[in-house]
Amino acid sequence: EAGVTQSPTHLIKTRGQQATLRCSPISGHTSVYWYQQALGLGLQFLLWYDEGEERNRGNFPPRFSGRQFPNYSSELNVNALELEDSALYLCASSPGLLNTGELFFGEGSRLTVL
Amino acid sequence: QKEVEQDPGPLSVPEGAIVSLNCTYSNSAFQYFMWYRQYSRKGPELLMYTYSSGNKEDGRFTAQVDKSSKYISLFIRDSQPSDSATYLCAMKENSSASKIIFGSGTRLSIRP
């Protein structure tokens, strides 16, 4: 069974550009989570989608947005990129709302902003 | 104050030693407590999961939760070089809409 897959693996952008990251959850999982992992800061919660709806959002500016598609895949958009947006963006999935904390992570998309 | 505090390390111990990793937290509503392991250039994977207070053992790993002190621990017995990784604690309230909050991670190195 395929795990969580993310694309692209690496992405290089310049300040002010937009970045789009994509995630496919494990088959049967309806919840998708996005986390930012910057150097030395651990995993910072960005967004959580379930059944196509945004369930919770972290303390990030509105230029971080996303959506979940009917097939439960998801994309994260970052507009007006800033240097500090350089980080590993991790996507995780879980079976649904009653998740007790077990998340299945992808290997991440590394975004570099120059 | 961060909701979850974790010493970033790095922590270096000899093979066979007992390792103790810890996190403190401020939100008394946390009910689910997890430990994730993250190898270099990989996504985190769930290692241990505990609900509310108490201990849980799985092979060489023991997770402890002390809700009165808002303190959780992960012990690794007979540590192996393959245990070298970053260990992240994570916590969640008992609500279907609550997000999972991670600590910043402790980088552990086991010397052969």
HADDOCK unambig.tbl for C-alpha pairs under 7 A between the chains (distance, minus, plus):
assign (segid A and resid 40 and name CA) (segid B and resid 104 and name CA) 6.91 0.50 0.50
assign (segid A and resid 41 and name CA) (segid B and resid 104 and name CA) 5.43 0.50 0.50
assign (segid A and resid 42 and name CA) (segid B and resid 103 and name CA) 6.18 0.50 0.50
assign (segid A and resid 42 and name CA) (segid B and resid 104 and name CA) 3.61 0.50 0.50
assign (segid A and resid 42 and name CA) (segid B and resid 105 and name CA) 5.90 0.50 0.50
assign (segid A and resid 43 and name CA) (segid B and resid 102 and name CA) 5.82 0.50 0.50
assign (segid A and resid 43 and name CA) (segid B and resid 104 and name CA) 6.48 0.50 0.50
assign (segid A and resid 45 and name CA) (segid B and resid 101 and name CA) 6.92 0.50 0.50
assign (segid A and resid 55 and name CA) (segid B and resid 97 and name CA) 6.39 0.50 0.50
assign (segid A and resid 56 and name CA) (segid B and resid 97 and name CA) 6.92 0.50 0.50
assign (segid A and resid 56 and name CA) (segid B and resid 99 and name CA) 6.77 0.50 0.50
assign (segid A and resid 97 and name CA) (segid B and resid 96 and name CA) 5.45 0.50 0.50
assign (segid A and resid 98 and name CA) (segid B and resid 96 and name CA) 5.44 0.50 0.50
assign (segid A and resid 100 and name CA) (segid B and resid 32 and name CA) 6.61 0.50 0.50
assign (segid A and resid 101 and name CA) (segid B and resid 32 and name CA) 6.74 0.50 0.50
assign (segid A and resid 101 and name CA) (segid B and resid 34 and name CA) 6.91 0.50 0.50
assign (segid A and resid 101 and name CA) (segid B and resid 92 and name CA) 6.71 0.50 0.50
assign (segid A and resid 101 and name CA) (segid B and resid 100 and name CA) 6.65 0.50 0.50
assign (segid A and resid 102 and name CA) (segid B and resid 46 and name CA) 6.44 0.50 0.50
assign (segid A and resid 104 and name CA) (segid B and resid 45 and name CA) 6.65 0.50 0.50
assign (segid A and resid 105 and name CA) (segid B and resid 43 and name CA) 5.38 0.50 0.50
assign (segid A and resid 105 and name CA) (segid B and resid 44 and name CA) 6.10 0.50 0.50
assign (segid A and resid 105 and name CA) (segid B and resid 45 and name CA) 6.76 0.50 0.50
assign (segid A and resid 106 and name CA) (segid B and resid 43 and name CA) 5.51 0.50 0.50
assign (segid A and resid 107 and name CA) (segid B and resid 42 and name CA) 4.94 0.50 0.50
assign (segid A and resid 107 and name CA) (segid B and resid 43 and name CA) 4.44 0.50 0.50
assign (segid A and resid 108 and name CA) (segid B and resid 43 and name CA) 6.48 0.50 0.50
